[in-house]
């Protein structure tokens, strides 16, 4: 893994090729079983089965095959097809731009960079069009200009580099913890203290490839992760917190807050979904309630300290108003 990939917080995923159906899996459909065990979407699992890349014993079978328990299942996942990002005329909320950097307020639902099966409609596609191709090439054809990322369902500030010098400078500052990223999150529960720090290593979940987790066992791959949080507003059953990242691991705030018993409202992956409040307000709760509100950095060329702030998005504000009305 190169230094850029470490900065972005990516980890290599170990492919699962040999699976075993336990008796507790009896009755489950093959496509559902493969999707769950291999961290795939159901449609991706179906494609593998239909293309003959999934064997039950030594035989190809149908996607709706019902497991009996005790079967050996072999899954061959082909190398992903390479793809290249292309420019797309997608509107951007540009907060700041010059010849070195561009700071964008990313909306909920926008993926940061293309990946096989999701090669269009991303922030990179939009940046290529807006910047007329003037983005750093360090991230390659898939991630030009991308120095750090935020999740698809997290809105807020993200900075991209328009040349390689700017990219290397920003990447080094992130690695040295000299770029400050401040988020606001609505978490479930009433935190006992007014502030605190979660200092717990994060790595790939030991059994679910789609998730990250706090990893404390010796021998398991994990990286240092530190999140500082403070209470902004209390709603009894929910709390608005300000989170400042000291490190930038994948899903860091979501994993850390869940690890102390306060998952983010609406987070279906880390235990923040299923509340009565969410059920009544699904129209405005769009994924995990997390917003990248502030970005503090040193400019790559002028070395000026720059602070960028944006207002809460409409859906985030609407959730807060509902909470104040119902619980305050």
Buried (B, 14 or more C-beta within 10 A) or exposed (E): EEEBEBBBBEBEEEEBEEBEBEEEBEEBBBBBBBBBBBBBEBEBBBBBBEEEBBBBEEEEBEBEBEBEEEBEBEBEBEEEEEBEBEBBEBEBEEBBBEEBBBBBBBBBEBBBBBEEEEBEBBBBBBBBBBBEEBBBEBBEEBBBBBBBBBBBBBBBBBBBBBBEEBBBBBBBBBBEEEBBBBBBBBBBBEBEEEEBEBEBBBBBBEEEBBBBBBBEEEEEEBBEBBBBBBBBBBBEBBBBBBBBBBBBBBBBBBBBBBBBEBBBBBBEBBBBBEBEBBEEBEEBBBBBBBBBBBBBBBBBEEEEEBEBEBEBBEBBEBBBEBBEEBEE
